[in-house]
Structures are given as C-alpha cells and as structure tokens.
Amino acid sequence: MAALEIRGISKSYGRTPVLRGIDLSVEAGELMFLLGPSGCGKSTLLRIVAGLIRQDAGTVILGGCDVSALPPESRNTPMVFQNYALWPHLNVAENIEFGLRIRKLPQAEIRKTVGEMLEVVGMSEFAKRKVNELSGGQQQRVALARALALKGDILLLDEPLSNLDARLRDLMRLEIRRICKERGLTALYVTHDRREALSVGDRIAVMKDGVVFQLDAPRTLYCRPANRFTASFLGDADFMEAKCLRIESENGCAVFDTPLGELRVHLDGQPVQPAPDAVCTLMVRPEAVRVNPGDSATNAFPCIVRDSVFLGETTGLTLDASGFTLHASESAAPERRIGDTVTCAVPPESVAILPPEKDR
C-alpha cells in the first residue's frame, strides 16, 4: 500500500486553474520530488497534502485513510518550510520540543526525542542556543529536527534549501537524503532546483501548468526524457529535427538523417520508437559530445570552435557543425582556440528520441 495517494486533485483561484486533476502515488520510504518552474502548482499541491489549502476536487489518502477533509493538525504531516518558521524567542531545544508539547507527550519522552533529533542533525552542542544566533544552515537543521521529532506519516519539504548559499545547499541536500534513508522516512519534497531533485530524489514528478509532464527515476528523466520541456528543464541540451532512414535490428539502432549527418541512435529505453521515414526530435546533452575522440568513433562529424568558456572543472564549447550550433562540455580539456577545426562524435546510447515539434 502506498504511503500517500493523490487522486484527481484540482485547484483554481478564480478562473485561473493551478492544478488540473493531479494523480500521484508515493511509496513508503520513498523520496518523491515535485520539480518545476515557479507557478507550476507544486507548492499548492504540497499544501493541499498538508491540509493548509483545500482542494476544489479530488482526494488525499494517507496511509490508506482519506484525510481530504481533515485539518492540518489531524493529518500527521510535519512540514519544513522555505523560511524555516522557527520561534525566535525559543532556543534550539525548545523549538524542537514545541510540537511535542502541543501533543501533550510525557516530559521524559520529549527529552529523549529532542536529544535523539539533535544528534541526528548534528546540533547537540547547540541545544541552548537561540535560533537568531545560528547560521542559515544550522537553522535549517533545527527546522528539519523539529519536523522529524513529530514522527509523521510523511515528511513535507517546501524548498527548504533555497535560502542557503551554493556550498551549503550541496551539503544539506545530501544530509537530508542520508537522514531520510537511515530512518526509513517517506518524503514529498518541492523544489525548482534540478540538481537538488536529481541528487536526492528516488523519483521526480516534473510539473508545468498544473499537470505532471513526466514521472520517473532521475536518471531516466535526464537521459530519456519523454518531451522537450522535461529535457530542457533538467539540463542543457541541443535539439534537432531528424528523419529516420532505417532500422538496424542487428545492433538495435535507428539511423537518422540530421543536420550533423547520419547518426545512429540506440533504441533501448527510448520514449519514441521510430519507423522508417518518421520525423522525430533528437536531443544531445553537452557532456555527451566527444571532442577529437579518435578515428574509430561512431557518429563522428567535423566542427569549428566558435566559443570556449573555461569553468574550472569543465570547459564549455560552442561549435559550428555545418551550420548547426552544437554545445559540448569537456572535462580536463586542453585549451581550444576560436576557429580551430575539431572532430566531434556522439555515442549512439547518448542520444534521446523525442516526439517532433508538432506533436508536443
């Protein structure tokens, strides 16, 4: 049985629809991410699950029980907010205690739970510190500890890392995953940060305009997106219209006529299985492009370097491939000068086949 089931959830503000019949299921112990641009409805959906907003239609089933009409305090869905929502007049331990006292738990149980949560988030030595004396990362840990202390049926997180700097975000997203997995927690996590979702989530629901465009594991979404919006939102990519020339069943490839010349593309796991003469859109990510890969490389073609941007661990190249602009990302790359001619190649397994523009 799923820990959370969202069935046909719709919500409008006036005549403006925000959610359009969302169906979603979160398994026990799963970290499910809602990912999408601002205004796509992801935070509204999270607040409907929490009971903070009432849906216009649909049901929320938590642990097999319909909680659609229950108030927030009756749902056992602790939430970590974007702004942490800590009490400034209370110290760290008192903030964690707050929800437990509201539930009128025995004092001995409260002390034990607070001690455990402080240890889990690495804040034991800050128990008596006022929250306004903490860094942003420390406040985020306290907010997480306060939510964990309530031992909810599902943990809800609404962009909890958006106020942290880049280095702290990287540290805390891995810490959140570690804590959730060690404790077997089920979580529904809202973010607009693709790296956060890709590195932490077990599955990701990519949302736009109040609907789920695609739901799958992070690697599948990134490497085999079902549509151009998902492909673009999850990372940089180049797209080209291409015609399928033939299917090579002996090696599991389709051969396409493209602006780069003929390209072989592996068909395994592709969202679109083309037939000869079908017109599709091909997607290539910059890190898939190999520069000067050697004479035996498949899908090789000449390019001219039009721009080169050094980014430290990688170098970003803008390439002219017979009039088609292609982007490449090289690791430990040698210096390349504008105007240099190079040979590039794209491995057949690194190209995704998407529906053509008119079908999206």
Secondary structure as a PSIPRED ss2 file (coil, helix, strand):
# PSIPRED VFORMAT (PSIPRED V4.0)

   1 M C   1.000  0.000  0.000
   2 A C   1.000  0.000  0.000
   3 A C   1.000  0.000  0.000
   4 L E   0.000  0.000  1.000
   5 E E   0.000  0.000  1.000
   6 I E   0.000  0.000  1.000
   7 R E   0.000  0.000  1.000
   8 G E   0.000  0.000  1.000
   9 I E   0.000  0.000  1.000
  10 S E   0.000  0.000  1.000
  11 K E   0.000  0.000  1.000
  12 S E   0.000  0.000  1.000
  13 Y E   0.000  0.000  1.000
  14 G C   1.000  0.000  0.000
  15 R C   1.000  0.000  0.000
  16 T E   0.000  0.000  1.000
  17 P E   0.000  0.000  1.000
  18 V E   0.000  0.000  1.000
  19 L E   0.000  0.000  1.000
  20 R E   0.000  0.000  1.000
  21 G E   0.000  0.000  1.000
  22 I E   0.000  0.000  1.000
  23 D E   0.000  0.000  1.000
  24 L E   0.000  0.000  1.000
  25 S E   0.000  0.000  1.000
  26 V E   0.000  0.000  1.000
  27 E C   1.000  0.000  0.000
  28 A C   1.000  0.000  0.000
  29 G C   1.000  0.000  0.000
  30 E C   1.000  0.000  0.000
  31 L E   0.000  0.000  1.000
  32 M E   0.000  0.000  1.000
  33 F E   0.000  0.000  1.000
  34 L E   0.000  0.000  1.000
  35 L E   0.000  0.000  1.000
  36 G C   1.000  0.000  0.000
  37 P C   1.000  0.000  0.000
  38 S C   1.000  0.000  0.000
  39 G C   1.000  0.000  0.000
  40 C C   1.000  0.000  0.000
  41 G C   1.000  0.000  0.000
  42 K H   0.000  1.000  0.000
  43 S H   0.000  1.000  0.000
  44 T H   0.000  1.000  0.000
  45 L H   0.000  1.000  0.000
  46 L H   0.000  1.000  0.000
  47 R H   0.000  1.000  0.000
  48 I H   0.000  1.000  0.000
  49 V H   0.000  1.000  0.000
  50 A H   0.000  1.000  0.000
  51 G C   1.000  0.000  0.000
  52 L C   1.000  0.000  0.000
  53 I C   1.000  0.000  0.000
  54 R C   1.000  0.000  0.000
  55 Q C   1.000  0.000  0.000
  56 D C   1.000  0.000  0.000
  57 A E   0.000  0.000  1.000
  58 G E   0.000  0.000  1.000
  59 T E   0.000  0.000  1.000
  60 V E   0.000  0.000  1.000
  61 I E   0.000  0.000  1.000
  62 L E   0.000  0.000  1.000
  63 G C   1.000  0.000  0.000
  64 G C   1.000  0.000  0.000
  65 C E   0.000  0.000  1.000
  66 D E   0.000  0.000  1.000
  67 V C   1.000  0.000  0.000
  68 S C   1.000  0.000  0.000
  69 A C   1.000  0.000  0.000
  70 L C   1.000  0.000  0.000
  71 P C   1.000  0.000  0.000
  72 P H   0.000  1.000  0.000
  73 E H   0.000  1.000  0.000
  74 S H   0.000  1.000  0.000
  75 R C   1.000  0.000  0.000
  76 N C   1.000  0.000  0.000
  77 T C   1.000  0.000  0.000
  78 P C   1.000  0.000  0.000
  79 M E   0.000  0.000  1.000
  80 V E   0.000  0.000  1.000
  81 F C   1.000  0.000  0.000
  82 Q C   1.000  0.000  0.000
  83 N C   1.000  0.000  0.000
  84 Y C   1.000  0.000  0.000
  85 A C   1.000  0.000  0.000
  86 L C   1.000  0.000  0.000
  87 W C   1.000  0.000  0.000
  88 P C   1.000  0.000  0.000
  89 H C   1.000  0.000  0.000
  90 L C   1.000  0.000  0.000
  91 N E   0.000  0.000  1.000
  92 V H   0.000  1.000  0.000
  93 A H   0.000  1.000  0.000
  94 E H   0.000  1.000  0.000
  95 N H   0.000  1.000  0.000
  96 I H   0.000  1.000  0.000
  97 E H   0.000  1.000  0.000
  98 F H   0.000  1.000  0.000
  99 G H   0.000  1.000  0.000
 100 L H   0.000  1.000  0.000
 101 R H   0.000  1.000  0.000
 102 I H   0.000  1.000  0.000
 103 R C   1.000  0.000  0.000
 104 K C   1.000  0.000  0.000
 105 L C   1.000  0.000  0.000
 106 P C   1.000  0.000  0.000
 107 Q H   0.000  1.000  0.000
 108 A H   0.000  1.000  0.000
 109 E H   0.000  1.000  0.000
 110 I H   0.000  1.000  0.000
 111 R H   0.000  1.000  0.000
 112 K H   0.000  1.000  0.000
 113 T H   0.000  1.000  0.000
 114 V H   0.000  1.000  0.000
 115 G H   0.000  1.000  0.000
 116 E H   0.000  1.000  0.000
 117 M H   0.000  1.000  0.000
 118 L H   0.000  1.000  0.000
 119 E H   0.000  1.000  0.000
 120 V H   0.000  1.000  0.000
 121 V C   1.000  0.000  0.000
 122 G C   1.000  0.000  0.000
 123 M C   1.000  0.000  0.000
 124 S H   0.000  1.000  0.000
 125 E H   0.000  1.000  0.000
 126 F H   0.000  1.000  0.000
 127 A C   1.000  0.000  0.000
 128 K C   1.000  0.000  0.000
 129 R C   1.000  0.000  0.000
 130 K E   0.000  0.000  1.000
 131 V H   0.000  1.000  0.000
 132 N H   0.000  1.000  0.000
 133 E H   0.000  1.000  0.000
 134 L C   1.000  0.000  0.000
 135 S C   1.000  0.000  0.000
 136 G H   0.000  1.000  0.000
 137 G H   0.000  1.000  0.000
 138 Q H   0.000  1.000  0.000
 139 Q H   0.000  1.000  0.000
 140 Q H   0.000  1.000  0.000
 141 R H   0.000  1.000  0.000
 142 V H   0.000  1.000  0.000
 143 A H   0.000  1.000  0.000
 144 L H   0.000  1.000  0.000
 145 A H   0.000  1.000  0.000
 146 R H   0.000  1.000  0.000
 147 A H   0.000  1.000  0.000
 148 L H   0.000  1.000  0.000
 149 A H   0.000  1.000  0.000
 150 L C   1.000  0.000  0.000
 151 K C   1.000  0.000  0.000
 152 G C   1.000  0.000  0.000
 153 D C   1.000  0.000  0.000
 154 I C   1.000  0.000  0.000
 155 L E   0.000  0.000  1.000
 156 L E   0.000  0.000  1.000
 157 L E   0.000  0.000  1.000
 158 D E   0.000  0.000  1.000
 159 E C   1.000  0.000  0.000
 160 P C   1.000  0.000  0.000
 161 L C   1.000  0.000  0.000
 162 S C   1.000  0.000  0.000
 163 N C   1.000  0.000  0.000
 164 L C   1.000  0.000  0.000
 165 D C   1.000  0.000  0.000
 166 A H   0.000  1.000  0.000
 167 R H   0.000  1.000  0.000
 168 L H   0.000  1.000  0.000
 169 R H   0.000  1.000  0.000
 170 D H   0.000  1.000  0.000
 171 L H   0.000  1.000  0.000
 172 M H   0.000  1.000  0.000
 173 R H   0.000  1.000  0.000
 174 L H   0.000  1.000  0.000
 175 E H   0.000  1.000  0.000
 176 I H   0.000  1.000  0.000
 177 R H   0.000  1.000  0.000
 178 R H   0.000  1.000  0.000
 179 I H   0.000  1.000  0.000
 180 C H   0.000  1.000  0.000
 181 K H   0.000  1.000  0.000
 182 E H   0.000  1.000  0.000
 183 R C   1.000  0.000  0.000
 184 G C   1.000  0.000  0.000
 185 L C   1.000  0.000  0.000
 186 T C   1.000  0.000  0.000
 187 A E   0.000  0.000  1.000
 188 L E   0.000  0.000  1.000
 189 Y E   0.000  0.000  1.000
 190 V E   0.000  0.000  1.000
 191 T E   0.000  0.000  1.000
 192 H C   1.000  0.000  0.000
 193 D C   1.000  0.000  0.000
 194 R H   0.000  1.000  0.000
 195 R H   0.000  1.000  0.000
 196 E H   0.000  1.000  0.000
 197 A H   0.000  1.000  0.000
 198 L H   0.000  1.000  0.000
 199 S H   0.000  1.000  0.000
 200 V H   0.000  1.000  0.000
 201 G C   1.000  0.000  0.000
 202 D C   1.000  0.000  0.000
 203 R E   0.000  0.000  1.000
 204 I E   0.000  0.000  1.000
 205 A E   0.000  0.000  1.000
 206 V E   0.000  0.000  1.000
 207 M E   0.000  0.000  1.000
 208 K E   0.000  0.000  1.000
 209 D C   1.000  0.000  0.000
 210 G C   1.000  0.000  0.000
 211 V E   0.000  0.000  1.000
 212 V E   0.000  0.000  1.000
 213 F E   0.000  0.000  1.000
 214 Q E   0.000  0.000  1.000
 215 L E   0.000  0.000  1.000
 216 D E   0.000  0.000  1.000
 217 A C   1.000  0.000  0.000
 218 P H   0.000  1.000  0.000
 219 R H   0.000  1.000  0.000
 220 T H   0.000  1.000  0.000
 221 L H   0.000  1.000  0.000
 222 Y H   0.000  1.000  0.000
 223 C H   0.000  1.000  0.000
 224 R C   1.000  0.000  0.000
 225 P C   1.000  0.000  0.000
 226 A C   1.000  0.000  0.000
 227 N C   1.000  0.000  0.000
 228 R H   0.000  1.000  0.000
 229 F H   0.000  1.000  0.000
 230 T H   0.000  1.000  0.000
 231 A H   0.000  1.000  0.000
 232 S H   0.000  1.000  0.000
 233 F H   0.000  1.000  0.000
 234 L C   1.000  0.000  0.000
 235 G C   1.000  0.000  0.000
 236 D C   1.000  0.000  0.000
 237 A C   1.000  0.000  0.000
 238 D E   0.000  0.000  1.000
 239 F E   0.000  0.000  1.000
 240 M E   0.000  0.000  1.000
 241 E E   0.000  0.000  1.000
 242 A E   0.000  0.000  1.000
 243 K E   0.000  0.000  1.000
 244 C E   0.000  0.000  1.000
 245 L E   0.000  0.000  1.000
 246 R E   0.000  0.000  1.000
 247 I E   0.000  0.000  1.000
 248 E E   0.000  0.000  1.000
 249 S C   1.000  0.000  0.000
 250 E C   1.000  0.000  0.000
 251 N C   1.000  0.000  0.000
 252 G C   1.000  0.000  0.000
 253 C E   0.000  0.000  1.000
 254 A E   0.000  0.000  1.000
 255 V E   0.000  0.000  1.000
 256 F E   0.000  0.000  1.000
 257 D E   0.000  0.000  1.000
 258 T E   0.000  0.000  1.000
 259 P C   1.000  0.000  0.000
 260 L C   1.000  0.000  0.000
 261 G E   0.000  0.000  1.000
 262 E E   0.000  0.000  1.000
 263 L E   0.000  0.000  1.000
 264 R E   0.000  0.000  1.000
 265 V E   0.000  0.000  1.000
 266 H E   0.000  0.000  1.000
 267 L C   1.000  0.000  0.000
 268 D C   1.000  0.000  0.000
 269 G C   1.000  0.000  0.000
 270 Q C   1.000  0.000  0.000
 271 P C   1.000  0.000  0.000
 272 V C   1.000  0.000  0.000
 273 Q C   1.000  0.000  0.000
 274 P C   1.000  0.000  0.000
 275 A C   1.000  0.000  0.000
 276 P C   1.000  0.000  0.000
 277 D C   1.000  0.000  0.000
 278 A C   1.000  0.000  0.000
 279 V E   0.000  0.000  1.000
 280 C E   0.000  0.000  1.000
 281 T E   0.000  0.000  1.000
 282 L E   0.000  0.000  1.000
 283 M E   0.000  0.000  1.000
 284 V E   0.000  0.000  1.000
 285 R C   1.000  0.000  0.000
 286 P H   0.000  1.000  0.000
 287 E H   0.000  1.000  0.000
 288 A H   0.000  1.000  0.000
 289 V C   1.000  0.000  0.000
 290 R E   0.000  0.000  1.000
 291 V E   0.000  0.000  1.000
 292 N C   1.000  0.000  0.000
 293 P C   1.000  0.000  0.000
 294 G C   1.000  0.000  0.000
 295 D C   1.000  0.000  0.000
 296 S C   1.000  0.000  0.000
 297 A C   1.000  0.000  0.000
 298 T C   1.000  0.000  0.000
 299 N C   1.000  0.000  0.000
 300 A E   0.000  0.000  1.000
 301 F E   0.000  0.000  1.000
 302 P E   0.000  0.000  1.000
 303 C E   0.000  0.000  1.000
 304 I E   0.000  0.000  1.000
 305 V E   0.000  0.000  1.000
 306 R E   0.000  0.000  1.000
 307 D E   0.000  0.000  1.000
 308 S E   0.000  0.000  1.000
 309 V E   0.000  0.000  1.000
 310 F E   0.000  0.000  1.000
 311 L C   1.000  0.000  0.000
 312 G C   1.000  0.000  0.000
 313 E C   1.000  0.000  0.000
 314 T E   0.000  0.000  1.000
 315 T E   0.000  0.000  1.000
 316 G E   0.000  0.000  1.000
 317 L E   0.000  0.000  1.000
 318 T E   0.000  0.000  1.000
 319 L E   0.000  0.000  1.000
 320 D E   0.000  0.000  1.000
 321 A E   0.000  0.000  1.000
 322 S C   1.000  0.000  0.000
 323 G C   1.000  0.000  0.000
 324 F E   0.000  0.000  1.000
 325 T E   0.000  0.000  1.000
 326 L E   0.000  0.000  1.000
 327 H E   0.000  0.000  1.000
 328 A E   0.000  0.000  1.000
 329 S E   0.000  0.000  1.000
 330 E E   0.000  0.000  1.000
 331 S E   0.000  0.000  1.000
 332 A C   1.000  0.000  0.000
 333 A C   1.000  0.000  0.000
 334 P C   1.000  0.000  0.000
 335 E C   1.000  0.000  0.000
 336 R C   1.000  0.000  0.000
 337 R C   1.000  0.000  0.000
 338 I C   1.000  0.000  0.000
 339 G C   1.000  0.000  0.000
 340 D C   1.000  0.000  0.000
 341 T E   0.000  0.000  1.000
 342 V E   0.000  0.000  1.000
 343 T E   0.000  0.000  1.000
 344 C E   0.000  0.000  1.000
 345 A E   0.000  0.000  1.000
 346 V C   1.000  0.000  0.000
 347 P C   1.000  0.000  0.000
 348 P H   0.000  1.000  0.000
 349 E H   0.000  1.000  0.000
 350 S H   0.000  1.000  0.000
 351 V E   0.000  0.000  1.000
 352 A E   0.000  0.000  1.000
 353 I E   0.000  0.000  1.000
 354 L E   0.000  0.000  1.000
 355 P C   1.000  0.000  0.000
 356 P C   1.000  0.000  0.000
 357 E H   0.000  1.000  0.000
 358 K H   0.000  1.000  0.000
 359 D H   0.000  1.000  0.000
 360 R C   1.000  0.000  0.000
